[in-house]
Amino acid sequence: MNENLKDLRMQYVSYEEMQLNVTNTISELLQLFGITSNNKIISYISSDSSLVKRTNENLRNVLLNYDDIHTALSKHKECTCLLAQLNSTG
């Protein structure tokens, strides 16, 4: 392991993971930060409305420059997966 990264603590959290198991994800993050968690803390954090998706499923309704982004991604074959995500409506 790279010596510069040896003491680096990090945790990858996906939106989907957070939605599927909010309590477990919060508990893991608190542990990572060295915070002793309990049900009261986890309940307080998980009840926060910031965990609710606030954007429309159709990004055409959200991004003012949707067409510009679509055009830019369309020019690069390595961006096919990103283009598919941009076009996805749910």
MMTF fields as JSON, N, C-alpha, C and O atoms, coordinates in Angstrom:
{
  "mmtfVersion": "1.0.0",
  "mmtfProducer": "UNKNOWN",
  "numBonds": 359,
  "numAtoms": 360,
  "numGroups": 90,
  "numChains": 1,
  "numModels": 1,
  "chainsPerModel": [1],
  "groupsPerChain": [90],
  "chainIdList": ["A"],
  "bondAtomList": [4, 2, 8, 6, 12, 10, 16, 14, 20, 18, 24, 22, 28, 26, 32, 30, 36, 34, 40, 38, 44, 42, 48, 46, 52, 50, 56, 54, 60, 58, 64, 62, 68, 66, 72, 70, 76, 74, 80, 78, 84, 82, 88, 86, 92, 90, 96, 94, 100, 98, 104, 102, 108, 106, 112, 110, 116, 114, 120, 118, 124, 122, 128, 126, 132, 130, 136, 134, 140, 138, 144, 142, 148, 146, 152, 150, 156, 154, 160, 158, 164, 162, 168, 166, 172, 170, 176, 174, 180, 178, 184, 182, 188, 186, 192, 190, 196, 194, 200, 198, 204, 202, 208, 206, 212, 210, 216, 214, 220, 218, 224, 222, 228, 226, 232, 230, 236, 234, 240, 238, 244, 242, 248, 246, 252, 250, 256, 254, 260, 258, 264, 262, 268, 266, 272, 270, 276, 274, 280, 278, 284, 282, 288, 286, 292, 290, 296, 294, 300, 298, 304, 302, 308, 306, 312, 310, 316, 314, 320, 318, 324, 322, 328, 326, 332, 330, 336, 334, 340, 338, 344, 342, 348, 346, 352, 350, 356, 354],
  "bondOrderList": [1, 1, 1, 1, 1, 1, 1, 1, 1, 1, 1, 1, 1, 1, 1, 1, 1, 1, 1, 1, 1, 1, 1, 1, 1, 1, 1, 1, 1, 1, 1, 1, 1, 1, 1, 1, 1, 1, 1, 1, 1, 1, 1, 1, 1, 1, 1, 1, 1, 1, 1, 1, 1, 1, 1, 1, 1, 1, 1, 1, 1, 1, 1, 1, 1, 1, 1, 1, 1, 1, 1, 1, 1, 1, 1, 1, 1, 1, 1, 1, 1, 1, 1, 1, 1, 1, 1, 1, 1],
  "groupList": [{"groupName": "MET", "atomNameList": ["N", "CA", "C", "O"], "elementList": ["N", "C", "C", "O"], "formalChargeList": [0, 0, 0, 0], "bondAtomList": [1, 0, 2, 1, 3, 2], "bondOrderList": [1, 1, 2], "singleLetterCode": "M", "chemCompType": "L-PEPTIDE LINKING"}, {"groupName": "ASN", "atomNameList": ["N", "CA", "C", "O"], "elementList": ["N", "C", "C", "O"], "formalChargeList": [0, 0, 0, 0], "bondAtomList": [1, 0, 2, 1, 3, 2], "bondOrderList": [1, 1, 2], "singleLetterCode": "N", "chemCompType": "L-PEPTIDE LINKING"}, {"groupName": "GLU", "atomNameList": ["N", "CA", "C", "O"], "elementList": ["N", "C", "C", "O"], "formalChargeList": [0, 0, 0, 0], "bondAtomList": [1, 0, 2, 1, 3, 2], "bondOrderList": [1, 1, 2], "singleLetterCode": "E", "chemCompType": "L-PEPTIDE LINKING"}, {"groupName": "LEU", "atomNameList": ["N", "CA", "C", "O"], "elementList": ["N", "C", "C", "O"], "formalChargeList": [0, 0, 0, 0], "bondAtomList": [1, 0, 2, 1, 3, 2], "bondOrderList": [1, 1, 2], "singleLetterCode": "L", "chemCompType": "L-PEPTIDE LINKING"}, {"groupName": "LYS", "atomNameList": ["N", "CA", "C", "O"], "elementList": ["N", "C", "C", "O"], "formalChargeList": [0, 0, 0, 0], "bondAtomList": [1, 0, 2, 1, 3, 2], "bondOrderList": [1, 1, 2], "singleLetterCode": "K", "chemCompType": "L-PEPTIDE LINKING"}, {"groupName": "ASP", "atomNameList": ["N", "CA", "C", "O"], "elementList": ["N", "C", "C", "O"], "formalChargeList": [0, 0, 0, 0], "bondAtomList": [1, 0, 2, 1, 3, 2], "bondOrderList": [1, 1, 2], "singleLetterCode": "D", "chemCompType": "L-PEPTIDE LINKING"}, {"groupName": "ARG", "atomNameList": ["N", "CA", "C", "O"], "elementList": ["N", "C", "C", "O"], "formalChargeList": [0, 0, 0, 0], "bondAtomList": [1, 0, 2, 1, 3, 2], "bondOrderList": [1, 1, 2], "singleLetterCode": "R", "chemCompType": "L-PEPTIDE LINKING"}, {"groupName": "GLN", "atomNameList": ["N", "CA", "C", "O"], "elementList": ["N", "C", "C", "O"], "formalChargeList": [0, 0, 0, 0], "bondAtomList": [1, 0, 2, 1, 3, 2], "bondOrderList": [1, 1, 2], "singleLetterCode": "Q", "chemCompType": "L-PEPTIDE LINKING"}, {"groupName": "TYR", "atomNameList": ["N", "CA", "C", "O"], "elementList": ["N", "C", "C", "O"], "formalChargeList": [0, 0, 0, 0], "bondAtomList": [1, 0, 2, 1, 3, 2], "bondOrderList": [1, 1, 2], "singleLetterCode": "Y", "chemCompType": "L-PEPTIDE LINKING"}, {"groupName": "VAL", "atomNameList": ["N", "CA", "C", "O"], "elementList": ["N", "C", "C", "O"], "formalChargeList": [0, 0, 0, 0], "bondAtomList": [1, 0, 2, 1, 3, 2], "bondOrderList": [1, 1, 2], "singleLetterCode": "V", "chemCompType": "L-PEPTIDE LINKING"}, {"groupName": "SER", "atomNameList": ["N", "CA", "C", "O"], "elementList": ["N", "C", "C", "O"], "formalChargeList": [0, 0, 0, 0], "bondAtomList": [1, 0, 2, 1, 3, 2], "bondOrderList": [1, 1, 2], "singleLetterCode": "S", "chemCompType": "L-PEPTIDE LINKING"}, {"groupName": "THR", "atomNameList": ["N", "CA", "C", "O"], "elementList": ["N", "C", "C", "O"], "formalChargeList": [0, 0, 0, 0], "bondAtomList": [1, 0, 2, 1, 3, 2], "bondOrderList": [1, 1, 2], "singleLetterCode": "T", "chemCompType": "L-PEPTIDE LINKING"}, {"groupName": "ILE", "atomNameList": ["N", "CA", "C", "O"], "elementList": ["N", "C", "C", "O"], "formalChargeList": [0, 0, 0, 0], "bondAtomList": [1, 0, 2, 1, 3, 2], "bondOrderList": [1, 1, 2], "singleLetterCode": "I", "chemCompType": "L-PEPTIDE LINKING"}, {"groupName": "PHE", "atomNameList": ["N", "CA", "C", "O"], "elementList": ["N", "C", "C", "O"], "formalChargeList": [0, 0, 0, 0], "bondAtomList": [1, 0, 2, 1, 3, 2], "bondOrderList": [1, 1, 2], "singleLetterCode": "F", "chemCompType": "L-PEPTIDE LINKING"}, {"groupName": "GLY", "atomNameList": ["N", "CA", "C", "O"], "elementList": ["N", "C", "C", "O"], "formalChargeList": [0, 0, 0, 0], "bondAtomList": [1, 0, 2, 1, 3, 2], "bondOrderList": [1, 1, 2], "singleLetterCode": "G", "chemCompType": "PEPTIDE LINKING"}, {"groupName": "HIS", "atomNameList": ["N", "CA", "C", "O"], "elementList": ["N", "C", "C", "O"], "formalChargeList": [0, 0, 0, 0], "bondAtomList": [1, 0, 2, 1, 3, 2], "bondOrderList": [1, 1, 2], "singleLetterCode": "H", "chemCompType": "L-PEPTIDE LINKING"}, {"groupName": "ALA", "atomNameList": ["N", "CA", "C", "O"], "elementList": ["N", "C", "C", "O"], "formalChargeList": [0, 0, 0, 0], "bondAtomList": [1, 0, 2, 1, 3, 2], "bondOrderList": [1, 1, 2], "singleLetterCode": "A", "chemCompType": "L-PEPTIDE LINKING"}, {"groupName": "CYS", "atomNameList": ["N", "CA", "C", "O"], "elementList": ["N", "C", "C", "O"], "formalChargeList": [0, 0, 0, 0], "bondAtomList": [1, 0, 2, 1, 3, 2], "bondOrderList": [1, 1, 2], "singleLetterCode": "C", "chemCompType": "L-PEPTIDE LINKING"}],
  "groupTypeList": [0, 1, 2, 1, 3, 4, 5, 3, 6, 0, 7, 8, 9, 10, 8, 2, 2, 0, 7, 3, 1, 9, 11, 1, 11, 12, 10, 2, 3, 3, 7, 3, 13, 14, 12, 11, 10, 1, 1, 4, 12, 12, 10, 8, 12, 10, 10, 5, 10, 10, 3, 9, 4, 6, 11, 1, 2, 1, 3, 6, 1, 9, 3, 3, 1, 8, 5, 5, 12, 15, 11, 16, 3, 10, 4, 15, 4, 2, 17, 11, 17, 3, 3, 16, 7, 3, 1, 10, 11, 14],
  "groupIdList": [1, 2, 3, 4, 5, 6, 7, 8, 9, 10, 11, 12, 13, 14, 15, 16, 17, 18, 19, 20, 21, 22, 23, 24, 25, 26, 27, 28, 29, 30, 31, 32, 33, 34, 35, 36, 37, 38, 39, 40, 41, 42, 43, 44, 45, 46, 47, 48, 49, 50, 51, 52, 53, 54, 55, 56, 57, 58, 59, 60, 61, 62, 63, 64, 65, 66, 67, 68, 69, 70, 71, 72, 73, 74, 75, 76, 77, 78, 79, 80, 81, 82, 83, 84, 85, 86, 87, 88, 89, 90],
  "secStructList": [7, 7, 4, 4, 4, 6, 6, 7, 7, 7, 7, 7, 7, 7, 2, 2, 2, 2, 2, 2, 7, 2, 2, 2, 2, 2, 2, 2, 2, 2, 2, 2, 6, 6, 7, 7, 7, 7, 2, 2, 2, 2, 2, 2, 2, 2, 6, 1, 4, 4, 4, 1, 7, 7, 1, 7, 1, 1, 4, 4, 4, 6, 7, 6, 6, 2, 2, 2, 2, 2, 2, 2, 2, 2, 6, 7, 4, 4, 4, 2, 2, 2, 2, 2, 2, 2, 2, 7, 7, 7],
  "xCoordList": [0.838, 0.0, 0.88, 1.924, 0.449, 1.16, 1.226, 0.195, 2.402, 2.589, 1.784, 1.35, 1.587, 0.821, -0.658, -1.353, -1.131, -2.546, -2.815, -3.969, -1.775, -1.902, -2.901, -3.683, -2.885, -3.745, -5.028, -5.803, -5.243, -6.428, -7.645, -7.667, -8.645, -9.891, -10.934, -11.164, -11.564, -12.627, -13.651, -13.377, -14.824, -15.948, -16.713, -17.087, -16.948, -17.765, -19.219, -19.547, -20.084, -21.512, -22.275, -22.134, -23.068, -23.887, -25.274, -25.717, -25.929, -27.29, -28.192, -28.991, -28.046, -28.885, -28.648, -29.593, -27.386, -27.046, -27.674, -28.224, -27.588, -28.144, -29.659, -30.218, -30.313, -31.764, -32.187, -33.215, -31.399, -31.747, -31.546, -32.327, -30.502, -30.214, -29.616, -28.419, -30.457, -30.018, -29.348, -28.269, -29.969, -29.454, -28.062, -27.178, -27.853, -26.545, -25.49, -24.362, -25.853, -24.911, -24.484, -23.298, -25.436, -25.111, -24.223, -23.257, -24.548, -23.745, -22.302, -21.368, -22.115, -20.772, -20.009, -18.814, -20.684, -20.028, -19.626, -18.531, -20.508, -20.175, -18.965, -18.079, -18.932, -17.791, -16.51, -15.461, -16.59, -15.439, -14.892, -13.679, -15.796, -15.395, -15.034, -14.677, -15.131, -14.767, -15.824, -15.524, -17.063, -18.163, -18.946, -19.406, -19.09, -19.876, -21.343, -21.879, -21.979, -23.366, -24.313, -23.951, -25.526, -26.603, -27.877, -27.886, -28.939, -30.186, -30.726, -31.314, -30.531, -31.032, -30.329, -30.976, -29.009, -28.238, -28.607, -28.858, -28.641, -28.949, -30.362, -30.584, -31.301, -32.676, -32.763, -33.476, -32.036, -32.03, -31.485, -32.071, -30.373, -29.755, -30.628, -30.817, -31.153, -31.914, -33.274, -33.873, -33.779, -35.072, -34.932, -35.935, -33.703, -33.451, -33.945, -33.68, -34.653, -35.22, -34.173, -34.502, -32.913, -31.883, -31.612, -30.937, -32.126, -31.931, -32.973, -32.954, -33.866, -34.909, -34.462, -34.002, -34.6, -34.23, -35.139, -36.363, -34.524, -35.295, -35.382, -36.048, -34.738, -34.751, -35.732, -36.065, -36.173, -37.045, -36.263, -35.063, -36.914, -36.247, -35.768, -34.777, -36.456, -36.098, -35.201, -35.672, -33.928, -32.982, -33.243, -32.733, -34.023, -34.409, -35.168, -35.129, -35.858, -36.643, -35.815, -36.323, -34.551, -33.723, -32.533, -32.219, -31.876, -30.658, -30.979, -31.552, -30.604, -30.849, -30.048, -30.481, -28.88, -28.017, -28.013, -26.994, -29.155, -29.274, -28.801, -28.036, -29.244, -28.888, -27.381, -26.802, -26.75, -25.297, -24.553, -23.595, -25.002, -24.367, -24.561, -23.624, -25.776, -26.077, -25.185, -24.635, -25.047, -24.207, -22.753, -22.093, -22.259, -20.858, -20.602, -19.586, -21.494, -21.319, -21.455, -20.792, -22.307, -22.539, -21.303, -21.177, -20.402, -19.205, -18.114, -17.128, -18.281, -17.229, -17.803, -18.678, -17.306, -17.845, -17.603, -18.355, -16.555, -16.297, -17.305, -17.288, -18.166, -19.177, -20.554, -21.553, -20.613, -21.879, -22.696, -23.906, -22.012, -22.747, -23.268, -24.357, -22.496, -22.953, -24.138, -25.073, -24.084, -25.182, -26.469, -27.561, -26.313, -27.468, -28.057, -29.277, -27.198, -27.682, -28.373, -29.411, -27.804, -28.403, -29.79, -30.707, -29.951, -31.22, -32.238, -33.428, -31.805, -32.692, -33.752, -33.457, -34.967, -36.053, -36.671, -37.836, -35.9, -36.415, -36.393, -36.799],
  "yCoordList": [-1.18, 0.0, 1.239, 1.278, 2.233, 3.499, 4.102, 4.236, 4.462, 5.005, 6.286, 6.56, 7.058, 8.298, 8.04, 8.905, 6.864, 6.539, 5.642, 5.329, 5.231, 4.247, 4.67, 3.844, 5.927, 6.39, 7.056, 7.594, 7.016, 7.639, 6.762, 5.583, 7.35, 6.622, 7.136, 8.341, 6.223, 6.648, 5.541, 4.365, 5.952, 5.031, 5.432, 6.595, 4.492, 4.747, 4.48, 3.41, 5.45, 5.293, 5.687, 6.803, 4.781, 5.112, 5.564, 5.241, 6.302, 6.754, 5.548, 5.541, 4.529, 3.344, 2.629, 2.187, 2.521, 1.873, 2.634, 2.033, 3.937, 4.767, 4.584, 4.518, 4.504, 4.33, 2.942, 2.798, 1.929, 0.56, 0.294, -0.434, 0.881, 0.599, 1.834, 1.883, 2.816, 4.089, 3.871, 4.41, 3.096, 2.892, 2.303, 2.793, 1.265, 0.605, 1.535, 1.596, 2.246, 3.155, 4.271, 4.589, 4.859, 5.919, 5.378, 6.026, 4.208, 3.589, 3.372, 3.643, 2.888, 2.673, 3.989, 4.044, 5.038, 6.344, 6.924, 7.464, 6.808, 7.294, 6.554, 7.162, 5.243, 4.44, 4.896, 5.001, 5.164, 5.636, 6.935, 7.14, 7.813, 9.101, 9.022, 10.025, 7.809, 7.633, 8.117, 8.433, 8.176, 8.634, 7.424, 6.604, 7.323, 6.231, 6.503, 7.546, 5.567, 5.782, 5.033, 4.053, 5.528, 4.833, 5.06, 5.83, 4.397, 4.483, 5.9, 6.277, 6.698, 8.074, 8.912, 9.656, 8.785, 9.535, 9.083, 9.909, 7.78, 7.237, 7.634, 7.982, 7.586, 7.971, 9.449, 9.823, 10.281, 11.721, 11.996, 12.769, 11.368, 11.588, 11.025, 11.681, 9.832, 9.183, 9.83, 9.632, 10.605, 11.259, 12.582, 13.205, 13.009, 14.268, 14.149, 13.152, 15.151, 15.112, 15.171, 14.98, 15.435, 15.5, 14.128, 14.034, 13.079, 11.741, 11.402, 10.312, 12.327, 12.111, 12.712, 13.852, 11.947, 12.451, 13.609, 13.513, 14.704, 15.91, 16.273, 17.245, 15.529, 15.895, 15.036, 13.917, 15.584, 14.886, 13.753, 13.893, 12.644, 11.522, 11.875, 11.322, 12.777, 13.185, 14.428, 15.515, 14.259, 15.362, 16.499, 17.603, 16.244, 17.333, 18.423, 19.596, 18.013, 18.948, 19.627, 20.491, 19.243, 19.744, 20.555, 21.607, 20.076, 20.714, 21.733, 21.402, 22.963, 24.016, 23.799, 24.186, 23.179, 22.942, 21.466, 20.939, 20.812, 19.39, 19.109, 18.171, 19.898, 19.67, 19.797, 19.028, 20.755, 20.928, 19.715, 19.231, 19.236, 18.061, 16.845, 16.081, 16.669, 15.54, 15.573, 14.548, 16.738, 16.893, 16.57, 15.871, 17.076, 16.831, 15.351, 14.824, 14.675, 13.243, 12.411, 11.384, 12.848, 12.111, 12.071, 11.182, 13.016, 13.105, 12.112, 11.959, 11.442, 10.553, 9.167, 9.001, 8.178, 6.83, 6.269, 5.406, 6.752, 6.265, 6.812, 6.413, 7.707, 8.291, 7.656, 8.2, 6.525, 5.868, 5.597, 5.821, 5.106, 4.786, 6.057, 6.058, 7.136, 8.398, 8.959, 9.512, 8.808, 9.267, 8.484, 9.05, 7.192, 6.36, 6.805, 6.837, 7.148, 7.629, 8.986, 9.23, 9.853, 11.164, 11.016, 11.756, 10.066, 9.868, 9.097, 9.13, 8.407, 7.593, 8.457, 9.542, 7.971, 8.719, 7.919, 8.114, 7.036, 6.312, 4.891, 4.156],
  "zCoordList": [0.0, 0.0, 0.0, 0.651, -0.729, -0.777, 0.625, 1.283, 1.085, 2.435, 2.654, 3.772, 1.608, 1.731, 2.011, 2.545, 1.655, 1.823, 3.021, 3.315, 3.705, 4.779, 5.856, 6.327, 6.246, 7.325, 6.827, 7.618, 5.531, 4.957, 5.22, 4.866, 5.841, 6.082, 5.109, 5.014, 4.388, 3.49, 3.345, 3.588, 2.945, 2.802, 1.56, 1.409, 0.675, -0.508, -0.139, 0.374, -0.399, -0.125, -1.378, -1.877, -1.874, -3.045, -2.581, -1.479, -3.432, -3.155, -2.895, -1.959, -3.742, -3.61, -2.281, -1.628, -1.89, -0.614, 0.547, 1.47, 0.494, 1.558, 1.638, 2.732, 0.502, 0.491, 0.973, 1.634, 0.642, 1.026, 2.51, 3.122, 3.095, 4.494, 5.166, 5.453, 5.408, 5.979, 7.33, 7.578, 8.196, 9.55, 9.544, 10.247, 8.766, 8.699, 8.101, 8.591, 7.059, 6.407, 7.359, 7.45, 8.059, 9.019, 10.127, 10.531, 10.609, 11.67, 11.216, 11.971, 9.991, 9.448, 9.308, 9.596, 8.874, 8.725, 10.085, 10.237, 11.055, 12.388, 12.944, 13.545, 12.743, 13.193, 12.494, 13.129, 11.206, 10.44, 11.015, 11.06, 11.455, 12.014, 13.488, 14.105, 14.052, 15.457, 16.422, 17.573, 15.959, 16.796, 17.29, 16.496, 18.587, 19.159, 18.861, 19.235, 18.192, 17.797, 18.72, 19.371, 18.748, 19.441, 18.639, 17.678, 19.033, 18.26, 18.173, 17.16, 19.234, 19.239, 18.167, 17.43, 18.086, 17.082, 15.677, 14.799, 15.466, 14.141, 13.719, 12.56, 14.631, 14.332, 13.962, 13.03, 14.695, 14.408, 13.007, 12.249, 12.67, 11.365, 10.244, 9.22, 10.427, 9.358, 9.127, 8.07, 10.098, 9.909, 9.156, 8.808, 8.904, 8.196, 6.761, 6.09, 6.296, 4.949, 3.847, 2.677, 4.201, 3.169, 2.553, 1.529, 3.16, 2.614, 1.55, 0.98, 1.292, 0.302, -1.026, -1.079, -2.078, -3.396, -3.768, -3.669, -4.196, -4.459, -5.934, -6.289, -6.777, -8.191, -8.972, -8.582, -10.064, -10.984, -11.636, -11.875, -11.925, -12.583, -13.992, -14.47, -14.642, -15.991, -15.9, -15.566, -16.194, -16.057, -17.039, -16.854, -18.068, -18.981, -18.219, -18.589, -17.149, -16.356, -15.264, -14.549, -15.132, -14.044, -14.542, -13.984, -15.58, -16.081, -17.163, -18.201, -16.906, -17.893, -19.166, -20.252, -19.034, -20.195, -20.602, -21.05, -20.442, -20.78, -22.21, -22.436, -23.154, -24.562, -24.786, -25.554, -24.127, -24.248, -23.69, -24.292, -22.542, -21.927, -22.825, -23.056, -23.33, -24.218, -25.457, -25.859, -26.052, -27.243, -26.94, -27.709, -25.826, -25.446, -25.209, -25.663, -24.513, -24.239, -25.512, -25.658, -26.425, -27.67, -28.563, -29.404, -28.389, -29.23, -28.834, -29.555, -27.702, -27.198, -26.93, -26.08, -27.657, -27.498, -26.097, -25.644, -25.396, -24.048, -23.029, -21.864, -23.46, -22.568, -22.753, -22.283, -23.424, -23.718, -22.456, -22.428, -21.399, -20.169, -19.503, -18.93, -19.579, -19.0, -19.777, -19.199, -21.07, -21.913, -21.597, -21.551, -21.385, -21.021, -19.681, -19.519, -18.727, -17.431, -17.584, -16.969, -18.393, -18.625, -19.238, -18.882, -20.155, -20.851, -20.032, -20.347, -18.994, -18.175, -17.496, -16.994, -17.488, -16.83, -15.692, -15.347, -15.125, -13.966, -14.136, -13.236]
}
